[in-house]
Amino acid sequence: MIRRILIALALMMLIVTAALASEPIELVFAAQEEGTAAYQYAFALQMAMEEGLPAGSDIRLTEDSPGGVGAPVVISRGDADLIMSNSAPAKWSYEEGILGNEKTENIAALAGGLGHDFINVMFTQKFVSETGISTVEELVERQYPVRLIIKKDGTLGELSAERVFEALGVTFEDIVSWGGVVEKTSGDNIKEGLQDDLYDMTVDHIGVGQSNTTALCLTHDMLDVQMGDALLAKLVEMGYDYITVEPYTWNGQTEEIKTVGSQQCILVNQSMDEELAYLITKSVCEERDLLAALVPAMANFDPEKAGNSAVTGVPLHPGAARYYREMGYID
């Protein structure tokens, strides 16, 4: 009896596989507005995914994604079939909820590690010269009334700044209570505020070549701050992963910086068909060269590590997990 059931299940899988192999598939991939890095990533992934889907399949890009922080909520609600997020906010959303929303326990990942983004902490050299403070840990220990300028609420930059201080047992309210300032604004305003020495430091989550930071370091003396091992370890516990920033990434930065980051990942709803998830994952991993050609930062994508929880943030979809197991990338 059991043998018959197993045979029947195997036949059903073959039928589903055959159907997926022949019938065109239509999917909605939520991206941010055209011209953003997120849109470039999504466009490259769209090209890679369509390579492995049946002829005539269409993955339609939209500009409906709120970004990596709100993305898990979009996919949980079923407002898109695919979306780009970041591993840390995906983890926070899955485990505890994010931006005031319920936990998104019905989301899953297809692949992670699709970039080279990191937490970047910077002081102005003027601040360092005047105070002698060159680390975040010393800043907190002295409860110095620092003037901090960061991204707006709801961005991964703002959340990452919050997590850095949280890992040191401090809130933004504490900084204000010391006589400091916490300003949340746009990237352009951050650059200009630091250039004019209206603020002392910033914390962001960015990638190599980010235009505002590049311009800032070319026009103003800045110190790229090295966080201590204990602080980095706490951030890893929160959902980030270790990453290295090479020397001369920014003008004036002559030393390697060890930091942490939350890389881009692809999220879907757990209800996605297993075979479809398998095909998409296979396409993304086996079209790595195409991804790197379209978006240079995606040259960092390593299919052998793409299914690791450190870069996905949330559990793999069963279809994705099957692909990685077949390849010997996960147990």
C-alpha positions, 0 to 999 in steps of 0.5 A, a space after each residue: 500500500 505504501 509503495 503504491 502511494 509513493 508511486 502515485 506521489 512520484 507520478 504527480 510530481 512528474 505531471 507537475 514538473 512536465 506542466 511547468 516545463 511547457 506552460 508559460 508562467 506569469 509572475 509579478 516581481 515588486 521592485 523600487 522605482 527605476 534608477 535605484 540600485 534595487 531596480 537594477 538588481 531586480 532587472 538582472 534577476 528578471 533576466 536570469 529567472 526567465 532563462 530557466 522558465 518555459 518559453 513565453 513566460 513573463 516576470 513583470 517588474 513593478 515599482 511597488 516595493 517599499 524597499 528592503 525593510 517593508 518588502 517582507 510585509 508586501 510578500 506576506 500579504 500576497 501583493 507580489 510573487 517575488 520581491 527583493 529584501 535584505 536578510 536582517 529586516 527579513 529576519 526581524 519581520 519573520 521573527 518579531 514583526 517590523 514597522 508595527 506589523 505582525 510577524 510575517 511567518 509565511 515568507 520564505 527565501 529563494 537565495 541570499 547574498 546578492 550584493 556587498 552592502 555594509 554598515 558604514 560608520 563615519 565621524 568628521 575629522 573635525 569631531 575627532 580632532 576636537 574630542 579625541 573620540 574615534 570609536 562608537 564605544 568611546 562615544 557611548 562610554 563618555 555619553 558625549 552629546 554627539 550630533 548624529 545625522 542618519 536616513 529617514 525612518 523606515 530605511 535600512 540605514 536608519 534601522 542599522 544606526 538604531 541597531 548599532 547603538 542598541 547593541 551598545 545599550 543606548 537609544 536615540 533618546 539617550 543621545 538626546 538626553 546627553 545634549 546630543 542631536 539625532 537628525 533623520 533626513 535624506 542622503 543629500 542632506 546627510 552629505 551636505 550637513 557633514 560637509 558643513 560640519 553641522 553634524 559630527 557623525 553618520 551611520 548608514 547601510 550602503 554599498 561600495 561606490 554609493 554616490 553621496 558617501 563617495 562625494 562626501 569623502 572627496 570633499 571633506 575629511 572623514 574617518 571611517 570608524 572601526 567597530 570593536 569585535 564585541 559590537 560586531 558580534 552583537 550585530 551578527 546575533 541580530 541578523 547581520 553577517 561579517 563583511 570586509 571593506 577594502 582599503 581605499 573604498 572611500 577617499 582617505 580610508 587607507 586601512 581595511 575595515 571589518 564590519 557587518 552587512 545585510 545582503 540582498 535576498 529574494 523573498 516569496 510566499 511559502 505558498 509558491 509552488 515547490 517546483 516553480 520555486 526550484 526552477 527560479 532558484 536554479 535559474 538564478 544560481 546558474 546564471 551568475 555570470 549574467 547577473 555579474 555582467 548586468 550588475 557588477 556588485 552581483 559578482 559577489 553572489 556565491 550560489 554555494 552560500 546563497 542558501 545559508 541562513 546568514 544571507 537569507 534571514 528566513 527559512 528557505 522555500 522547500 523548492 529552493 532547499 531542494 535545489 541547494 541539497 541536490 547541488 550539495 550546498 546545504 545538508 
